[in-house]
Amino acid sequence: MSDMLDKCFSAATLNGLTLRNRVITAATFEGMTPGGVPGQNLIEYHRRLAQGGVGMNTVAYCAPEADGRLMEDMIFMRESIRPQLEQLAAAVHAEGGALSGQLSHAGHFTQNRAFRGKRPLGPSHGFNLSGLPYGNGLGAAMGDKEMEAFVRNFSKAAAFMKSTGMDAIEIHFGHGYGLSQFISPKTNRRKDKYGGSINNRMRLPLRVLAGVRAAVGDDFPLLGKMGLTDGVRGGLGIDDAISVAKLLDAEGIDCLIPSGGTSSMNPGYMFRGDNLWQHLLAAEPNRLLAMGIFFMRPFMFHSYPYEELYFLDGSRRVRDAVQRAKVCYIGGVSTVESLETAMREFDFVAIGRALVADPDMVKHIMSDHQYRNPCTHCNQCSALIKHPDGIHCPVVRATATPA
């Protein structure tokens, strides 16, 4: 085994948490929480990934409040789902893995039916095409009281997540969601102390980080997924992203995960490979949303051919800019060679689609250095969040030999 694979598959620590290796599952919404309740298939999905050998699983999209969900089939943190989350944590721990939860708020980018008759809140008044079928097309700007509640809800949710047995929390500062909406000049057009310069636009995200840290304590790992760029004109650029990384580092984030693109304006930037729109259109049960996908495809769904390590240059800049935070590489790691490169330059690596295609990827690489992952980067899995079975690889499923 090469030195870099030795590094990858040896134990590592993150703010006192010992992981059996440096592979983390990327937070990819599983589509296994019908009605906002974690299903048994979610528990089995993460148990299976832990059985496959990853160091830490990440439960995607844990909203701090009901209004923070992108759609109603996403979980929000509340006492009534404690039994399911505790069962999930126990299942992952029994397989030798650790569990993180991605704490994320949709801001004004929501399709949640619960918003009918009221406006979702973000940094500024804004138009949300995806929310139109549910009456959420126009978002409103937060005031001081709403921001106080926003920070408080993140803090309460973080404390709750820790109490259910989660070993870490990943705060989502990217991809066009609520905190990202404050960070990006494309969506933050405020004229007060929360808008304008990058320091001002980071004011609320840093308040959230401070509140979460106070809720979980100094010795609990906090990761932050951040944007390198929004991938749209007038959005976040790499220079501001480096400032974001420095500010999060200075305020005590333990590990940064530099990603890119926005789910609401340019999702293809993070999902390199086949264009998403045809798969999303085929999988969308709501006819009005399907029409929106079709008519917005020239503006929102751009094509980016797949290449390994497609966020490498930007992630290097983040790594070189921070003083204390560790950096977890994400973006195009499906080969042994790419895994070795990521380990040569970063502390951890997050893998998404390649683990959907093969949850035993870690074990397979450990035993076979000529391993080839079956992911074709077709992005069909990315469109299956509303499928009854949740996300899975339809290509692998179609070719699987019946037992």
C-alpha positions as CSV (number, residue, x, y, z in Angstrom):
1,M,0.0,0.0,0.0
2,S,1.3,3.5,-0.9
3,D,2.2,6.0,1.8
4,M,-0.9,8.1,0.8
5,L,-3.2,5.1,1.1
6,D,-1.6,4.3,4.4
7,K,-2.4,7.8,5.5
8,C,-6.0,7.6,4.2
9,F,-6.8,4.4,5.9
10,S,-5.1,5.1,9.2
11,A,-6.8,6.6,12.3
12,A,-7.2,10.4,12.4
13,T,-8.5,12.9,14.9
14,L,-10.8,15.9,14.5
15,N,-11.1,18.0,17.6
16,G,-10.7,15.0,19.9
17,L,-12.9,12.7,17.8
18,T,-10.9,9.7,16.6
19,L,-12.0,8.4,13.1
20,R,-10.8,5.0,11.9
21,N,-9.8,6.5,8.6
22,R,-10.0,9.8,6.7
23,V,-12.9,9.0,4.3
24,I,-16.1,10.9,5.0
25,T,-19.4,10.4,3.2
26,A,-20.4,13.6,1.4
27,A,-23.7,15.0,2.6
28,T,-26.0,14.0,-0.2
29,F,-29.7,14.2,0.6
30,E,-30.9,10.6,0.9
31,G,-34.6,11.1,0.2
32,M,-35.4,8.6,3.0
33,T,-37.3,10.9,5.5
34,P,-40.9,10.8,4.3
35,G,-43.0,13.5,6.1
36,G,-39.8,14.7,7.8
37,V,-39.3,11.5,9.8
38,P,-36.2,9.4,9.4
39,G,-37.2,6.1,7.8
40,Q,-35.8,2.6,8.5
41,N,-34.2,2.7,5.1
42,L,-32.2,5.8,6.1
43,I,-30.8,3.9,9.1
44,E,-29.9,0.9,6.9
45,Y,-28.4,3.2,4.2
46,H,-26.0,4.7,6.7
47,R,-25.3,1.4,8.5
48,R,-24.4,-0.1,5.1
49,L,-21.9,2.8,4.4
50,A,-20.4,2.3,7.8
51,Q,-20.1,-1.4,7.2
52,G,-18.3,-0.6,4.0
53,G,-15.5,1.1,6.0
54,V,-15.9,4.9,5.8
55,G,-14.6,6.8,8.7
56,M,-17.6,9.1,9.2
57,N,-21.0,9.2,7.7
58,T,-22.9,12.5,7.1
59,V,-26.7,12.6,7.4
60,A,-27.7,15.2,4.9
61,Y,-29.9,18.2,5.4
62,C,-30.9,18.4,9.0
63,A,-32.9,21.6,9.2
64,P,-32.8,23.6,12.5
65,E,-36.6,24.3,12.2
66,A,-39.6,23.3,10.2
67,D,-39.4,26.5,8.1
68,G,-35.7,25.7,7.2
69,R,-36.5,22.7,5.1
70,L,-36.2,22.8,1.3
71,M,-39.2,20.5,1.1
72,E,-41.5,18.8,3.7
73,D,-39.8,15.4,3.2
74,M,-36.7,16.6,5.0
75,I,-36.1,16.3,8.6
76,F,-36.0,19.2,11.1
77,M,-34.6,18.8,14.5
78,R,-37.2,18.1,17.2
79,E,-37.8,15.8,20.1
80,S,-40.3,13.5,18.3
81,I,-37.6,12.1,16.0
82,R,-35.1,11.4,18.8
83,P,-35.7,7.6,18.8
84,Q,-34.9,7.3,15.1
85,L,-31.8,9.5,15.3
86,E,-30.5,7.6,18.3
87,Q,-31.1,4.3,16.4
88,L,-29.2,5.7,13.4
89,A,-26.3,6.7,15.5
90,A,-26.2,3.3,17.3
91,A,-26.3,1.5,13.9
92,V,-23.3,3.4,12.6
93,H,-21.4,3.1,15.8
94,A,-22.0,-0.7,15.9
95,E,-20.2,-0.9,12.5
96,G,-17.2,1.0,13.8
97,G,-18.0,4.4,12.2
98,A,-18.7,7.9,13.4
99,L,-21.8,10.0,12.5
100,S,-22.1,13.7,11.5
101,G,-25.2,15.6,10.7
102,Q,-25.4,18.4,8.2
103,L,-27.1,21.4,9.8
104,S,-28.7,23.4,7.0
105,H,-31.4,26.0,6.5
106,A,-33.1,26.7,3.1
107,G,-33.6,30.4,3.7
108,H,-35.8,31.7,0.9
109,F,-35.0,28.7,-1.4
110,T,-37.8,26.3,-0.4
111,Q,-40.5,24.2,-1.9
112,N,-42.1,23.5,1.5
113,R,-45.9,23.5,1.3
114,A,-46.0,24.7,4.9
115,F,-45.1,28.2,3.6
116,R,-48.4,28.6,1.7
117,G,-49.7,32.0,2.7
118,K,-46.5,33.4,4.0
119,R,-43.0,34.2,2.7
120,P,-39.8,32.3,3.4
121,L,-37.1,34.5,4.9
122,G,-33.6,35.3,3.6
123,P,-31.2,38.2,3.5
124,S,-33.1,40.2,0.9
125,H,-36.4,40.2,-1.0
126,G,-35.9,37.7,-3.8
127,F,-37.6,35.5,-6.4
128,N,-37.7,31.7,-6.0
129,L,-38.9,29.9,-9.1
130,S,-38.8,26.5,-7.5
131,G,-41.2,27.6,-4.7
132,L,-43.9,28.9,-7.1
133,P,-46.0,25.8,-7.2
134,Y,-46.4,26.0,-3.4
135,G,-46.9,29.7,-3.1
136,N,-43.4,30.5,-2.1
137,G,-42.2,32.4,-5.1
138,L,-41.2,35.7,-3.4
139,G,-39.0,35.6,-0.3
140,A,-38.8,38.4,2.3
141,A,-35.8,39.9,4.1
142,M,-35.1,39.0,7.8
143,G,-35.3,41.7,10.4
144,D,-33.4,41.8,13.7
145,K,-35.9,39.6,15.5
146,E,-35.9,37.0,12.8
147,M,-32.1,36.8,12.8
148,E,-32.1,36.4,16.6
149,A,-34.5,33.4,16.1
150,F,-32.5,32.1,13.2
151,V,-29.3,31.9,15.4
152,R,-31.2,30.5,18.4
153,N,-32.7,27.7,16.3
154,F,-29.3,26.7,15.0
155,S,-28.0,26.5,18.5
156,K,-30.9,24.5,19.8
157,A,-30.7,22.1,16.9
158,A,-27.0,21.6,17.4
159,A,-27.4,20.7,21.0
160,F,-30.2,18.3,20.1
161,M,-28.1,16.6,17.4
162,K,-25.2,16.1,19.9
163,S,-27.6,14.6,22.5
164,T,-28.9,12.0,20.0
165,G,-25.4,10.5,19.7
166,M,-24.0,12.3,16.7
167,D,-20.3,12.7,16.9
168,A,-19.9,15.9,14.8
169,I,-21.9,18.6,13.0
170,E,-21.4,20.0,9.5
171,I,-22.8,23.5,9.1
172,H,-23.8,24.2,5.5
173,F,-22.4,27.6,4.4
174,G,-22.7,26.9,0.7
175,H,-24.7,25.8,-2.3
176,G,-27.2,28.6,-2.3
177,Y,-29.0,27.7,1.0
178,G,-29.8,30.1,3.8
179,L,-26.3,31.0,5.2
180,S,-24.9,31.0,1.6
181,Q,-27.6,33.5,0.7
182,F,-26.1,36.0,3.2
183,I,-22.6,35.3,2.0
184,S,-23.2,35.7,-1.7
185,P,-23.5,39.2,-3.2
186,K,-26.0,37.7,-5.7
187,T,-28.6,37.2,-3.1
188,N,-27.5,39.6,-0.3
189,R,-28.4,43.1,-1.4
190,R,-28.8,44.5,2.1
191,K,-27.6,48.1,2.9
192,D,-27.2,47.6,6.7
193,K,-24.4,46.0,8.6
194,Y,-25.3,42.5,7.2
195,G,-24.7,43.5,3.6
196,G,-22.0,45.0,1.4
197,S,-18.5,43.9,2.3
198,I,-17.6,40.3,2.8
199,N,-17.1,41.0,6.5
200,N,-20.6,42.3,6.7
201,R,-22.1,39.5,4.7
202,M,-20.4,37.0,7.0
203,R,-21.8,38.6,10.1
204,L,-24.9,36.4,10.5
205,P,-23.0,33.1,9.4
206,L,-20.4,33.8,12.1
207,R,-23.1,34.5,14.7
208,V,-24.5,31.0,13.8
209,L,-21.1,29.4,14.1
210,A,-20.6,31.1,17.5
211,G,-24.1,30.0,18.7
212,V,-23.5,26.4,17.6
213,R,-20.1,26.3,19.2
214,A,-21.5,27.5,22.5
215,A,-24.3,24.9,22.3
216,V,-22.0,21.9,21.7
217,G,-18.8,22.9,23.6
218,D,-15.2,23.5,22.6
219,D,-14.4,19.8,22.3
220,F,-17.0,18.8,19.7
221,P,-16.1,18.7,16.0
222,L,-17.6,21.3,13.8
223,L,-17.2,21.1,10.0
224,G,-18.2,23.7,7.5
225,K,-19.2,23.2,3.9
226,M,-18.4,26.4,2.0
227,G,-18.5,27.7,-1.5
228,L,-15.5,28.4,-3.6
229,T,-17.7,30.1,-6.2
230,D,-21.5,30.3,-6.9
231,G,-20.7,29.6,-10.5
232,V,-23.0,32.5,-11.6
233,R,-22.4,36.1,-12.7
234,G,-22.5,38.4,-9.7
235,G,-22.2,35.6,-7.2
236,L,-19.5,34.6,-4.8
237,G,-16.0,34.4,-6.3
238,I,-12.8,32.7,-5.2
239,D,-11.3,35.8,-3.6
240,D,-14.3,36.3,-1.3
241,A,-14.3,32.6,-0.7
242,I,-10.8,32.8,0.7
243,S,-11.9,35.5,3.0
244,V,-14.8,33.3,4.1
245,A,-12.4,30.5,4.9
246,K,-10.2,32.8,6.9
247,L,-13.1,34.1,8.9
248,L,-14.5,30.7,9.7
249,D,-11.0,29.5,10.6
250,A,-10.5,32.4,13.0
251,E,-13.8,31.8,14.6
252,G,-13.0,28.2,15.4
253,I,-14.3,25.9,12.7
254,D,-12.5,22.6,12.9
255,C,-12.6,21.5,9.3
256,L,-13.6,23.2,6.0
257,I,-15.1,21.4,3.0
258,P,-14.7,23.6,0.0
259,S,-17.3,23.0,-2.7
260,G,-19.0,25.1,-5.3
261,G,-22.1,25.9,-7.3
262,T,-25.6,26.6,-6.1
263,S,-28.6,24.2,-6.0
264,S,-30.9,27.1,-7.0
265,M,-28.9,28.7,-9.8
266,N,-26.2,26.3,-11.1
267,P,-26.3,22.8,-9.6
268,G,-24.3,21.3,-12.5
269,Y,-21.2,23.1,-11.2
270,M,-21.0,20.7,-8.2
271,F,-22.3,17.6,-10.1
272,R,-19.9,17.3,-13.0
273,G,-20.9,14.8,-15.6
274,D,-24.1,14.3,-17.5
275,N,-26.5,17.3,-17.4
276,L,-29.0,17.0,-14.6
277,W,-32.1,18.5,-16.1
278,Q,-33.3,15.4,-18.0
279,H,-33.0,13.2,-15.0
280,L,-34.7,15.8,-12.7
281,L,-37.5,16.2,-15.2
282,A,-38.1,12.5,-15.5
283,A,-38.1,12.1,-11.7
284,E,-40.2,15.2,-10.8
285,P,-43.8,14.2,-9.8
286,N,-45.1,17.8,-9.6
287,R,-46.2,19.0,-13.1
288,L,-45.6,22.7,-12.3
289,L,-42.1,22.0,-11.0
290,A,-41.4,19.8,-14.0
291,M,-42.5,22.7,-16.3
292,G,-40.2,25.0,-14.4
293,I,-37.2,22.6,-14.9
294,F,-38.0,22.4,-18.6
295,F,-38.3,26.1,-19.2
296,M,-35.3,27.0,-17.0
297,R,-32.9,24.4,-18.4
298,P,-31.0,26.8,-20.7
299,F,-30.4,29.3,-17.8
300,M,-30.0,27.0,-14.8
301,F,-28.7,23.7,-16.0
302,H,-25.3,24.1,-17.6
303,S,-23.1,21.2,-18.7
304,Y,-19.8,20.5,-17.0
305,P,-17.9,17.5,-18.3
306,Y,-16.7,15.2,-15.5
307,E,-13.1,15.3,-14.5
308,E,-11.4,13.9,-11.4
309,L,-10.5,16.4,-8.6
310,Y,-12.4,19.3,-10.2
311,F,-12.2,21.5,-7.1
312,L,-8.5,20.9,-6.5
313,D,-7.1,24.4,-7.3
314,G,-9.7,26.3,-5.2
315,S,-9.3,23.8,-2.3
316,R,-5.5,24.3,-2.4
317,R,-6.1,28.1,-2.0
318,V,-8.3,27.4,1.0
319,R,-5.8,25.1,2.5
320,D,-3.0,27.6,2.1
321,A,-5.1,30.4,3.6
322,V,-6.2,28.8,6.9
323,Q,-4.1,28.7,10.1
324,R,-5.7,26.0,12.3
325,A,-8.7,24.4,10.5
326,K,-8.2,21.1,8.7
327,V,-9.4,20.8,5.1
328,C,-11.5,18.0,3.7
329,Y,-11.3,17.7,-0.1
330,I,-14.5,17.1,-2.0
331,G,-15.2,17.0,-5.8
332,G,-14.4,14.1,-8.1
333,V,-12.7,11.3,-6.2
334,S,-13.6,8.0,-7.7
335,T,-10.2,6.5,-8.5
336,V,-7.4,5.2,-6.4
337,E,-5.0,7.8,-8.0
338,S,-7.3,10.7,-7.1
339,L,-7.6,9.4,-3.5
340,E,-3.8,9.4,-3.2
341,T,-3.6,12.9,-4.6
342,A,-6.2,14.2,-2.2
343,M,-4.4,12.5,0.7
344,R,-1.1,14.0,-0.3
345,E,-2.6,17.5,0.0
346,F,-5.5,17.5,2.5
347,D,-6.5,16.1,5.8
348,F,-9.7,14.3,4.8
349,V,-11.6,13.4,1.7
350,A,-15.4,13.5,1.2
351,I,-16.9,11.2,-1.4
352,G,-20.5,11.2,-2.7
353,R,-21.6,9.5,-5.9
354,A,-18.8,6.9,-5.9
355,L,-20.1,5.6,-2.5
356,V,-23.6,5.6,-3.8
357,A,-22.4,3.4,-6.6
358,D,-20.3,1.2,-4.3
359,P,-20.7,1.5,-0.5
360,D,-17.8,-1.0,-0.1
361,M,-15.4,1.4,-1.9
362,V,-13.1,1.8,1.1
363,K,-12.8,-1.9,1.8
364,H,-12.3,-2.7,-1.9
365,I,-9.5,-0.2,-2.2
366,M,-7.8,-1.5,0.9
367,S,-7.7,-5.0,-0.6
368,D,-7.2,-4.1,-4.3
369,H,-5.1,-1.1,-5.4
370,Q,-6.3,-1.7,-9.0
371,Y,-9.9,-1.1,-7.9
372,R,-12.2,0.7,-10.4
373,N,-15.4,2.3,-9.1
374,P,-18.6,1.6,-11.1
375,C,-19.8,5.3,-11.0
376,T,-20.2,6.6,-14.6
377,H,-21.0,10.2,-13.4
378,C,-24.4,10.0,-15.2
379,N,-26.0,11.9,-12.3
380,Q,-29.1,9.8,-12.3
381,C,-28.7,9.2,-8.6
382,S,-28.8,12.9,-7.9
383,A,-32.4,13.1,-9.3
384,L,-33.8,10.3,-7.1
385,I,-34.4,12.3,-3.9
386,K,-38.2,11.9,-4.4
387,H,-37.9,8.2,-5.4
388,P,-39.7,5.8,-3.0
389,D,-36.4,4.0,-2.4
390,G,-34.4,7.3,-2.0
391,I,-31.1,7.8,-3.7
392,H,-29.4,4.8,-5.2
393,C,-27.4,4.0,-8.3
394,P,-29.9,2.8,-11.0
395,V,-27.0,1.7,-13.3
396,V,-25.5,-0.7,-10.7
397,R,-29.0,-1.8,-9.6
398,A,-29.9,-2.6,-13.2
399,T,-26.8,-4.8,-13.7
400,A,-26.9,-6.5,-10.2
401,T,-27.2,-10.2,-10.2
402,P,-30.3,-11.4,-8.3
403,A,-29.4,-13.3,-5.1
